[in-house]
Amino acid sequence: MRPDTINQVPANADHRKHIVIIEDDTDVLFMLELMLTDAGYTVTGYSELSSLEELMRLQPDCFILDDVLPHVSGHIICIMLKSKPETFKIPVILTSGSDRLEYMAGLSEPDAAIKKPFDEQQLLQTVELLTAAPYG
């Protein structure tokens, strides 16, 4: 699936932190894109995983992954990202409304797990904290 290009600009073109979101609920995806763009981030949004290679090419500063996605779950994407030398240091935030979020986070070891519905300030503070220090 093609990324949502409403708020997409080339990664780090203006030295803003780049956040890649994979969220299948289009309302939540739009809200996250708007919230993060308003906070000064560059955002690329997907409604499902296109390919791991494409995600790696984007060179983001942070991934936000919904756990319940079509085809490939967010925790599986997290495991794949954390297993690749090119992406294992990039912070991953796993989100879900499921009561199994803590269990899935334990399996995939994201840098943070946030239960939906989440507080905007909590998410923004988590993104800020995780992107504050260079990961490479």
N, CA, C and O atoms as a DFTB+ gen file, in Angstrom:
544 C
 N C O
     1  1       0.839      -1.176       0.000
     2  2       0.000       0.000       0.000
     3  2       0.882       1.237       0.000
     4  3       1.924       1.266       0.656
     5  1       0.468       2.244      -0.727
     6  2       1.221       3.490      -0.811
     7  2       1.077       4.276       0.485
     8  3       0.030       4.232       1.131
     9  1       2.131       4.996       0.862
    10  2       2.017       5.806       2.081
    11  2       1.068       6.962       1.869
    12  3       0.855       7.418       0.746
    13  1       0.509       7.423       2.955
    14  2      -0.295       8.634       2.936
    15  2       0.675       9.787       2.728
    16  3       1.600       9.966       3.520
    17  1       0.482      10.558       1.690
    18  2       1.443      11.605       1.356
    19  2       0.963      13.001       1.733
    20  3       1.575      13.989       1.327
    21  1      -0.105      13.101       2.492
    22  2      -0.622      14.420       2.873
    23  2       0.448      15.227       3.599
    24  3       0.653      16.400       3.289
    25  1       1.126      14.618       4.552
    26  2       2.101      15.334       5.359
    27  2       3.528      14.887       5.084
    28  3       4.443      15.236       5.830
    29  1       3.724      14.120       4.022
    30  2       5.042      13.553       3.786
    31  2       5.928      14.547       3.037
    32  3       5.523      15.128       2.031
    33  1       7.132      14.728       3.544
    34  2       8.189      15.455       2.848
    35  2       9.417      14.580       2.950
    36  3       9.460      13.690       3.800
    37  1      10.421      14.800       2.113
    38  2      11.609      13.955       2.195
    39  2      12.172      13.927       3.613
    40  3      12.244      14.949       4.295
    41  1      12.564      12.741       4.031
    42  2      13.084      12.559       5.390
    43  2      14.220      13.524       5.671
    44  3      15.180      13.622       4.907
    45  1      14.092      14.238       6.789
    46  2      15.112      15.151       7.280
    47  2      15.465      16.272       6.295
    48  3      16.545      16.856       6.387
    49  1      14.562      16.576       5.354
    50  2      14.820      17.654       4.407
    51  2      14.997      18.984       5.129
    52  3      15.770      19.833       4.686
    53  1      14.293      19.166       6.224
    54  2      14.406      20.403       6.982
    55  2      14.879      20.122       8.409
    56  3      14.648      20.929       9.309
    57  1      15.527      19.000       8.614
    58  2      16.125      18.616       9.895
    59  2      15.098      18.337      10.989
    60  3      15.432      18.321      12.174
    61  1      13.855      18.119      10.588
    62  2      12.855      17.712      11.565
    63  2      12.946      16.200      11.742
    64  3      13.342      15.487      10.820
    65  1      12.589      15.719      12.902
    66  2      12.571      14.283      13.154
    67  2      11.475      13.646      12.290
    68  3      10.392      14.207      12.123
    69  1      11.781      12.472      11.750
    70  2      10.867      11.770      10.846
    71  2      10.230      10.589      11.571
    72  3      10.929       9.713      12.081
    73  1       8.911      10.572      11.614
    74  2       8.156       9.516      12.281
    75  2       7.382       8.731      11.223
    76  3       6.685       9.318      10.395
    77  1       7.506       7.407      11.252
    78  2       6.733       6.541      10.361
    79  2       5.672       5.843      11.199
    80  3       5.974       5.219      12.216
    81  1       4.425       5.960      10.754
    82  2       3.289       5.378      11.461
    83  2       2.675       4.291      10.583
    84  3       2.487       4.486       9.382
    85  1       2.363       3.146      11.190
    86  2       1.549       2.137      10.515
    87  2       0.325       1.917      11.393
    88  3       0.422       1.376      12.494
    89  1      -0.830       2.345      10.885
    90  2      -2.091       2.328      11.634
    91  2      -3.218       2.110      10.628
    92  3      -3.381       2.907       9.704
    93  1      -3.997       1.040      10.795
    94  2      -5.040       0.730       9.816
    95  2      -6.338       1.508      10.014
    96  3      -7.158       1.559       9.097
    97  1      -6.547       2.108      11.167
    98  2      -7.726       2.939      11.394
    99  2      -7.414       4.321      10.819
   100  3      -6.599       5.059      11.371
   101  1      -8.070       4.667       9.705
   102  2      -7.725       5.909       9.006
   103  2      -7.970       7.151       9.863
   104  3      -7.259       8.145       9.719
   105  1      -8.963       7.110      10.748
   106  2      -9.208       8.262      11.620
   107  2      -8.059       8.437      12.609
   108  3      -7.599       9.555      12.840
   109  1      -7.599       7.334      13.190
   110  2      -6.477       7.396      14.131
   111  2      -5.207       7.804      13.393
   112  3      -4.428       8.612      13.900
   113  1      -4.993       7.251      12.196
   114  2      -3.818       7.615      11.404
   115  2      -3.809       9.109      11.104
   116  3      -2.785       9.770      11.274
   117  1      -4.940       9.644      10.662
   118  2      -5.029      11.070      10.356
   119  2      -4.760      11.914      11.598
   120  3      -4.037      12.908      11.533
   121  1      -5.349      11.513      12.739
   122  2      -5.157      12.252      13.993
   123  2      -3.679      12.246      14.399
   124  3      -3.143      13.275      14.810
   125  1      -3.016      11.073      14.282
   126  2      -1.599      10.990      14.624
   127  2      -0.748      11.842      13.686
   128  3       0.166      12.540      14.126
   129  1      -1.054      11.779      12.399
   130  2      -0.309      12.597      11.435
   131  2      -0.453      14.083      11.738
   132  3       0.531      14.822      11.731
   133  1      -1.664      14.511      12.000
   134  2      -1.925      15.918      12.307
   135  2      -1.238      16.341      13.599
   136  3      -0.586      17.385      13.648
   137  1      -1.383      15.532      14.643
   138  2      -0.801      15.844      15.946
   139  2       0.724      15.946      15.848
   140  3       1.315      16.896      16.363
   141  1       1.361      14.976      15.192
   142  2       2.825      14.968      15.100
   143  2       3.344      16.050      14.155
   144  3       4.393      16.643      14.410
   145  1       2.628      16.307      13.082
   146  2       3.026      17.381      12.166
   147  2       2.927      18.731      12.870
   148  3       3.820      19.570      12.744
   149  1       1.838      18.937      13.611
   150  2       1.676      20.183      14.378
   151  2       2.767      20.345      15.426
   152  3       3.132      21.467      15.777
   153  1       3.291      19.226      15.927
   154  2       4.358      19.266      16.929
   155  2       5.740      19.423      16.291
   156  3       6.749      19.471      16.996
   157  1       5.786      19.504      14.957
   158  2       7.050      19.778      14.282
   159  2       7.755      18.580      13.686
   160  3       8.913      18.689      13.282
   161  1       7.089      17.438      13.619
   162  2       7.700      16.242      13.053
   163  2       7.328      16.091      11.580
   164  3       6.285      16.575      11.142
   165  1       8.173      15.429      10.839
   166  2       7.849      14.969       9.496
   167  2       7.215      13.599       9.664
   168  3       7.731      12.765      10.408
   169  1       6.096      13.354       8.979
   170  2       5.340      12.126       9.197
   171  2       5.075      11.415       7.878
   172  3       4.695      12.042       6.890
   173  1       5.278      10.098       7.870
   174  2       4.868       9.243       6.762
   175  2       3.943       8.193       7.345
   176  3       4.329       7.455       8.252
   177  1       2.721       8.119       6.829
   178  2       1.737       7.195       7.373
   179  2       1.359       6.105       6.394
   180  3       1.236       6.343       5.192
   181  1       1.177       4.901       6.922
   182  2       0.733       3.742       6.155
   183  2      -0.454       3.114       6.870
   184  3      -0.557       3.190       8.095
   185  1      -1.346       2.497       6.111
   186  2      -2.447       1.764       6.720
   187  2      -2.119       0.286       6.884
   188  3      -2.854      -0.448       7.545
   189  1      -1.016      -0.151       6.284
   190  2      -0.525      -1.516       6.456
   191  2       0.926      -1.561       6.012
   192  3       1.424      -0.622       5.391
   193  1       1.592      -2.641       6.329
   194  2       2.989      -2.799       5.933
   195  2       3.071      -2.961       4.425
   196  3       2.410      -3.826       3.850
   197  1       3.882      -2.128       3.786
   198  2       4.109      -2.285       2.353
   199  2       5.241      -3.279       2.151
   200  3       5.053      -4.327       1.533
   201  1       6.407      -2.951       2.670
   202  2       7.539      -3.880       2.679
   203  2       8.542      -3.391       3.711
   204  3       8.641      -2.194       3.980
   205  1       9.273      -4.315       4.276
   206  2      10.286      -3.958       5.257
   207  2      11.373      -3.109       4.600
   208  3      11.907      -2.184       5.212
   209  1      11.686      -3.431       3.365
   210  2      12.710      -2.681       2.637
   211  2      12.313      -1.215       2.481
   212  3      13.145      -0.321       2.632
   213  1      11.039      -0.976       2.177
   214  2      10.573       0.408       2.038
   215  2      10.689       1.155       3.361
   216  3      11.106       2.312       3.389
   217  1      10.317       0.493       4.461
   218  2      10.436       1.130       5.775
   219  2      11.891       1.470       6.077
   220  3      12.178       2.531       6.631
   221  1      12.798       0.587       5.719
   222  2      14.223       0.825       5.976
   223  2      14.739       1.984       5.124
   224  3      15.575       2.762       5.584
   225  1      14.257       2.106       3.903
   226  2      14.688       3.206       3.021
   227  2      14.267       4.573       3.546
   228  3      14.925       5.576       3.268
   229  1      13.175       4.617       4.302
   230  2      12.670       5.896       4.818
   231  2      13.586       6.504       5.873
   232  3      13.552       7.715       6.092
   233  1      14.388       5.698       6.519
   234  2      15.323       6.136       7.553
   235  2      14.661       7.056       8.588
   236  3      15.103       8.187       8.791
   237  1      13.604       6.567       9.235
   238  2      12.928       7.412      10.220
   239  2      13.703       7.505      11.520
   240  3      14.666       6.773      11.751
   241  1      13.261       8.415      12.353
   242  2      13.813       8.559      13.699
   243  2      13.006       7.759      14.707
   244  3      13.460       7.536      15.829
   245  1      11.795       7.318      14.312
   246  2      10.936       6.553      15.207
   247  2       9.815       5.905      14.390
   248  3       9.341       6.471      13.404
   249  1       9.401       4.710      14.817
   250  2       8.238       4.034      14.249
   251  2       7.138       4.010      15.290
   252  3       7.401       3.780      16.470
   253  1       5.901       4.246      14.860
   254  2       4.725       4.040      15.701
   255  2       3.895       2.978      14.991
   256  3       3.420       3.193      13.876
   257  1       3.722       1.832      15.643
   258  2       3.056       0.686      15.033
   259  2       1.819       0.294      15.821
   260  3       1.892       0.042      17.024
   261  1       0.682       0.243      15.137
   262  2      -0.501      -0.363      15.742
   263  2      -0.247      -1.868      15.773
   264  3       0.309      -2.411      14.819
   265  1      -0.634      -2.543      16.830
   266  2      -0.388      -3.984      16.883
   267  2      -1.367      -4.765      16.015
   268  3      -0.986      -5.750      15.383
   269  1      -2.634      -4.330      15.980
   270  2      -3.645      -5.064      15.234
   271  2      -3.757      -4.464      13.840
   272  3      -4.438      -3.461      13.628
   273  1      -3.069      -5.103      12.890
   274  2      -3.021      -4.650      11.499
   275  2      -3.416      -5.790      10.577
   276  3      -3.328      -6.956      10.960
   277  1      -3.854      -5.462       9.351
   278  2      -4.130      -6.543       8.400
   279  2      -2.816      -7.185       7.942
   280  3      -1.802      -6.503       7.797
   281  1      -2.845      -8.453       7.725
   282  2      -1.731      -9.230       7.156
   283  2      -0.581      -9.476       8.130
   284  3      -0.264     -10.632       8.409
   285  1       0.053      -8.426       8.655
   286  2       1.196      -8.592       9.556
   287  2       0.979      -7.710      10.782
   288  3       0.793      -6.500      10.649
   289  1       1.000      -8.298      11.959
   290  2       0.774      -7.556      13.201
   291  2       1.935      -6.623      13.511
   292  3       3.072      -6.862      13.103
   293  1       1.628      -5.558      14.239
   294  2       2.646      -4.582      14.610
   295  2       3.788      -5.180      15.414
   296  3       4.941      -4.785      15.240
   297  1       3.479      -6.137      16.301
   298  2       4.559      -6.726      17.094
   299  2       5.489      -7.568      16.219
   300  3       6.679      -7.677      16.514
   301  1       4.964      -8.158      15.155
   302  2       5.811      -8.904      14.210
   303  2       6.690      -7.932      13.423
   304  3       7.867      -8.207      13.194
   305  1       6.121      -6.794      13.009
   306  2       6.917      -5.771      12.316
   307  2       8.027      -5.283      13.241
   308  3       9.163      -5.090      12.808
   309  1       7.695      -5.083      14.518
   310  2       8.689      -4.651      15.498
   311  2       9.826      -5.665      15.595
   312  3      10.997      -5.285      15.582
   313  1       9.492      -6.949      15.690
   314  2      10.515      -7.995      15.758
   315  2      11.408      -7.944      14.516
   316  3      12.629      -8.066      14.618
   317  1      10.797      -7.764      13.350
   318  2      11.585      -7.697      12.113
   319  2      12.510      -6.475      12.114
   320  3      13.680      -6.577      11.747
   321  1      11.979      -5.326      12.529
   322  2      12.803      -4.106      12.560
   323  2      13.948      -4.243      13.554
   324  3      15.069      -3.815      13.281
   325  1      13.665      -4.836      14.700
   326  2      14.695      -4.979      15.738
   327  2      15.727      -6.049      15.378
   328  3      16.777      -6.128      16.015
   329  1      15.441      -6.874      14.363
   330  2      16.376      -7.917      13.953
   331  2      17.303      -7.469      12.820
   332  3      18.235      -8.191      12.464
   333  1      17.059      -6.301      12.259
   334  2      17.857      -5.808      11.129
   335  2      18.907      -4.818      11.622
   336  3      18.587      -3.919      12.399
   337  1      20.170      -4.973      11.178
   338  2      21.219      -4.034      11.600
   339  2      20.904      -2.585      11.236
   340  3      21.309      -1.662      11.943
   341  1      20.179      -2.388      10.126
   342  2      19.871      -1.025       9.672
   343  2      18.816      -0.337      10.529
   344  3      18.736       0.891      10.538
   345  1      18.010      -1.107      11.247
   346  2      16.885      -0.499      11.967
   347  2      16.789      -0.880      13.447
   348  3      15.897      -0.391      14.140
   349  1      17.673      -1.732      13.945
   350  2      17.465      -2.228      15.308
   351  2      17.592      -1.150      16.374
   352  3      17.071      -1.320      17.477
   353  1      18.265      -0.052      16.078
   354  2      18.399       1.019      17.082
   355  2      17.323       2.096      16.948
   356  3      17.236       2.987      17.793
   357  1      16.510       2.023      15.903
   358  2      15.452       3.026      15.723
   359  2      14.323       2.717      16.704
   360  3      13.815       1.596      16.726
   361  1      13.928       3.692      17.507
   362  2      12.870       3.447      18.495
   363  2      11.549       3.023      17.851
   364  3      11.167       3.514      16.789
   365  1      10.869       2.100      18.523
   366  2       9.554       1.621      18.092
   367  2       8.575       1.813      19.246
   368  3       8.848       1.431      20.384
   369  1       7.431       2.410      18.927
   370  2       6.334       2.532      19.875
   371  2       5.215       1.637      19.366
   372  3       4.742       1.813      18.244
   373  1       4.793       0.686      20.177
   374  2       3.709      -0.224      19.830
   375  2       2.437       0.279      20.504
   376  3       2.441       0.569      21.700
   377  1       1.348       0.385      19.740
   378  2       0.078       0.851      20.294
   379  2      -1.003      -0.192      20.040
   380  3      -0.926      -0.953      19.075
   381  1      -2.000      -0.224      20.903
   382  2      -3.130      -1.129      20.702
   383  2      -4.195      -0.835      21.743
   384  3      -3.905      -0.382      22.850
   385  1      -5.422      -1.102      21.362
   386  2      -6.526      -1.043      22.313
   387  2      -6.755      -2.392      22.972
   388  3      -7.594      -2.520      23.864
   389  1      -6.016      -3.388      22.537
   390  2      -6.173      -4.752      23.034
   391  2      -5.615      -4.907      24.442
   392  3      -4.631      -4.268      24.813
   393  1      -6.263      -5.769      25.216
   394  2      -5.760      -6.092      26.546
   395  2      -4.477      -6.917      26.470
   396  3      -3.815      -7.115      27.489
   397  1      -4.123      -7.391      25.298
   398  2      -2.917      -8.205      25.107
   399  2      -1.693      -7.361      24.744
   400  3      -0.642      -7.910      24.415
   401  1      -1.819      -6.038      24.801
   402  2      -0.694      -5.170      24.423
   403  2       0.554      -5.471      25.243
   404  3       1.645      -5.600      24.689
   405  1       0.402      -5.581      26.547
   406  2       1.569      -5.833      27.405
   407  2       2.246      -7.161      27.030
   408  3       3.473      -7.247      26.995
   409  1       1.451      -8.174      26.757
   410  2       1.992      -9.478      26.363
   411  2       2.726      -9.366      25.024
   412  3       3.841      -9.869      24.883
   413  1       2.102      -8.708      24.042
   414  2       2.725      -8.556      22.720
   415  2       3.993      -7.710      22.811
   416  3       4.972      -7.978      22.114
   417  1       3.974      -6.699      23.663
   418  2       5.166      -5.877      23.864
   419  2       6.279      -6.708      24.497
   420  3       7.454      -6.521      24.181
   421  1       5.914      -7.619      25.385
   422  2       6.915      -8.497      25.981
   423  2       7.569      -9.408      24.960
   424  3       8.752      -9.727      25.077
   425  1       6.812      -9.825      23.965
   426  2       7.347     -10.680      22.901
   427  2       8.252      -9.911      21.942
   428  3       9.280     -10.426      21.502
   429  1       7.865      -8.679      21.623
   430  2       8.544      -7.940      20.549
   431  2       9.545      -6.902      21.037
   432  3      10.359      -6.418      20.250
   433  1       9.503      -6.552      22.311
   434  2      10.429      -5.616      22.929
   435  2      10.527      -4.256      22.224
   436  3      11.617      -3.828      21.845
   437  1       9.382      -3.578      22.050
   438  2       9.451      -2.211      21.528
   439  2      10.072      -1.300      22.586
   440  3      10.225      -1.692      23.743
   441  1      10.423      -0.104      22.184
   442  2      10.993       0.857      23.134
   443  2       9.930       1.427      24.059
   444  3      10.234       1.895      25.156
   445  1       8.669       1.385      23.606
   446  2       7.545       1.832      24.432
   447  2       6.280       1.148      23.918
   448  3       6.187       0.788      22.745
   449  1       5.314       0.976      24.808
   450  2       3.998       0.447      24.446
   451  2       2.957       1.357      25.078
   452  3       3.000       1.630      26.278
   453  1       2.026       1.821      24.261
   454  2       1.011       2.753      24.741
   455  2      -0.366       2.209      24.381
   456  3      -0.654       1.932      23.216
   457  1      -1.210       2.061      25.397
   458  2      -2.555       1.523      25.201
   459  2      -3.486       2.607      24.666
   460  3      -3.447       3.755      25.110
   461  1      -4.323       2.221      23.705
   462  2      -5.360       3.104      23.178
   463  2      -6.593       2.985      24.056
   464  3      -6.833       1.917      24.619
   465  1      -7.365       4.017      24.189
   466  2      -7.083       5.356      23.668
   467  2      -5.976       5.996      24.502
   468  3      -5.980       5.914      25.731
   469  1      -5.045       6.623      23.827
   470  2      -3.912       7.201      24.537
   471  2      -4.082       8.700      24.676
   472  3      -4.798       9.344      23.910
   473  1      -3.412       9.226      25.662
   474  2      -3.377      10.658      25.905
   475  2      -2.384      11.275      24.926
   476  3      -1.251      10.805      24.822
   477  1      -2.789      12.315      24.210
   478  2      -1.910      12.959      23.220
   479  2      -0.586      13.389      23.834
   480  3       0.472      13.179      23.241
   481  1      -0.637      13.984      25.007
   482  2       0.591      14.464      25.656
   483  2       1.527      13.308      25.980
   484  3       2.743      13.427      25.831
   485  1       0.960      12.187      26.422
   486  2       1.784      11.022      26.723
   487  2       2.493      10.531      25.465
   488  3       3.682      10.212      25.500
   489  1       1.766      10.472      24.361
   490  2       2.377      10.018      23.108
   491  2       3.443      11.000      22.641
   492  3       4.537      10.588      22.256
   493  1       3.138      12.286      22.670
   494  2       4.120      13.291      22.248
   495  2       5.369      13.266      23.125
   496  3       6.487      13.371      22.622
   497  1       5.179      13.129      24.432
   498  2       6.334      13.058      25.338
   499  2       7.168      11.809      25.073
   500  3       8.396      11.857      25.143
   501  1       6.515      10.701      24.771
   502  2       7.231       9.462      24.481
   503  2       8.030       9.601      23.189
   504  3       9.194       9.203      23.129
   505  1       7.411      10.163      22.160
   506  2       8.116      10.374      20.889
   507  2       9.305      11.319      21.108
   508  3      10.406      11.059      20.624
   509  1       9.080      12.395      21.828
   510  2      10.150      13.362      22.092
   511  2      11.325      12.703      22.838
   512  3      12.488      12.895      22.485
   513  1      10.995      11.937      23.858
   514  2      12.027      11.260      24.645
   515  2      12.822      10.268      23.792
   516  3      14.051      10.230      23.852
   517  1      12.104       9.464      22.997
   518  2      12.768       8.429      22.213
   519  2      13.576       8.993      21.033
   520  3      14.523       8.359      20.568
   521  1      13.202      10.170      20.560
   522  2      13.921      10.751      19.421
   523  2      14.945      11.798      19.856
   524  3      15.637      12.366      19.011
   525  1      15.053      12.058      21.148
   526  2      15.956      13.101      21.635
   527  2      17.417      12.752      21.416
   528  3      18.211      13.624      21.062
   529  1      17.783      11.508      21.617
   530  2      19.179      11.100      21.459
   531  2      19.351      10.370      20.140
   532  3      18.454       9.647      19.707
   533  1      20.502      10.552      19.497
   534  2      20.716       9.819      18.245
   535  2      20.770       8.316      18.516
   536  3      21.324       7.874      19.523
   537  1      20.192       7.546      17.612
   538  2      20.156       6.105      17.779
   539  2      21.298       5.408      17.074
   540  3      21.597       4.258      17.396
   541  1      21.942       6.053      16.132
   542  2      22.990       5.408      15.337
   543  2      24.293       5.525      15.974
   544  3      25.288       5.037      15.438
